[in-house]
Amino acid sequence: MDNLTVKDAGVKWGVTGHMVTHYCVAGRIKGATKKRNLWLVPCKC
């Protein structure tokens, strides 16, 4: 499965990477996973 970084997802969605991280922590992005200190967002979102 392909994943995006929070920065790339933010560019795709028109929000900041910080907001994408907030969405990940809050559980609002289905399938988002954390690898060490990096959130990975599924491309299908």
C-alpha positions as CSV (number, residue, x, y, z in Angstrom):
1,M,0.0,0.0,0.0
2,D,1.3,3.4,-0.9
3,N,1.5,6.1,1.7
4,L,1.9,9.8,1.9
5,T,3.8,11.9,4.5
6,V,1.8,14.4,6.4
7,K,3.4,17.2,4.3
8,D,2.4,15.6,1.0
9,A,-1.1,14.8,2.3
10,G,-1.4,18.5,3.4
11,V,-0.4,19.7,0.0
12,K,-3.0,17.3,-1.6
13,W,-5.8,18.5,0.7
14,G,-4.8,22.2,0.9
15,V,-4.0,22.2,4.6
16,T,-0.8,22.3,6.6
17,G,1.2,19.2,7.6
18,H,0.5,20.2,11.2
19,M,-3.3,19.9,10.6
20,V,-2.8,16.4,9.0
21,T,-0.8,15.3,12.1
22,H,-3.6,16.6,14.3
23,Y,-6.1,14.6,12.2
24,C,-3.9,11.5,12.6
25,V,-3.6,11.8,16.3
26,A,-7.4,12.4,16.6
27,G,-8.1,9.2,14.6
28,R,-9.8,11.1,11.8
29,I,-7.8,9.5,9.0
30,K,-8.6,5.9,8.6
31,G,-5.5,3.8,8.0
32,A,-3.0,6.3,9.2
33,T,-0.1,4.7,10.9
34,K,2.9,6.0,12.9
35,K,6.4,4.6,12.2
36,R,8.8,5.9,14.8
37,N,8.2,9.7,14.6
38,L,6.6,9.7,11.1
39,W,2.9,9.5,10.4
40,L,2.0,7.7,7.1
41,V,-1.3,8.5,5.5
42,P,-2.8,6.1,2.9
43,C,-3.0,7.5,-0.6
44,K,-6.6,6.6,-1.0
45,C,-7.7,9.2,1.6
